[in-house]
């Protein structure tokens, strides 16, 4: 069996069609989109074309799309950019305890700058309560930031209901949709949201390129200063190949969404079914929500084995999985997401995230379950 990659929630392989689009630009186009000569106009056409494709695919106006360097910058630009022009109204912001660190660390900086932050709890499945959001709102609340779907356990949040609440109270609403893109249907004009963050490398696009949806009329203050690129919202010479690759990846992701959802569910059910047969469902626990979840992310705890031990043994079998967010899994710290869910210590210390995508097969899921069985047996015999 060839190496099996089950860490698509961290980063995905670039699709050949995306790579083809990017290679053509990298080898044939080198103009600066801000230049007025023919090479510059050709570069500008590439950027505008990519923006049009993404806007059409996600249901927004091209003017509402800002290219960034990735999800982290998109989160930072939305949060810092929103509060910078709203602080006169108030300095209270609301988020959850399970956000990506691109959001949580940004809020920690804002706290040092005098903002008050409410970190909402989640239930044992990772779901935030709309009632808790409502109760947290104050007269000086200026921003709510809640992710669309969690990157560690896949739980999908009630974004539409929270967005309607925010709009009714005149509070800006930011959503980190990095994991949701390509896994859930997204039509921005139909979602009550002011800012939404995206990243290309989660949907078989290139690393180092992302985007931020900024609703027409929503305030935004730039974080980078220089030229007037992106309508003055994000200075810097545009990443031509990255933008074009991102556009192709978004186009593919939207067109093939239903098929991907179905394929992901087949793989998830195959993995869980094989584990039930081989080790029994009493030997593992599914972490996350049983109704509102991304089928391509399956977070499991194997209470008999520590996370680091299981990951090391899986890696020895050429199976790549993760312990949580790619930004923290290398440190093997206890997941702040699972901790916020209130899981017991034996589940906290034994959680593994399997995330599927391009190239994964049912045969691979059977092989993974077989190797988990082998690892458990081997470790039991040592004891």
ABEGO torsion letter per residue (X at the ends): XBBBBAAAAABBBBBAAAAAAAAAAAAABABBAABABAAAAAAAAAAAAAAAAAAAAAGBBAAABBBBAEAAAAAAAAAAAAAAAAAAAEABBBBBAABBAAAAAAAAAAAAAGBBBBBBBBBAAGBBBAAAAAAABBAABABBBBBABBAAAGBBBBAAAAAAAAAAAGBBBBBBAAAABGABBBBAAABBBABBBBBAAAAGBBBGBBBBBBBBGBBBBBABBEBABGGGABBEBBBAAAAAAAAAAAAAAAAAAAAAAAAAAAAAAAAAAAAAAAAEAAABBBBEBAABBBAABBBBBBAABBAAAAAAAAAAAGBBBBAEBAAAAAAGBBBAAAAAAGBBAAAAAABBBBBBEBGBBAAAAAAAAAAAAAAAAAAAAAX
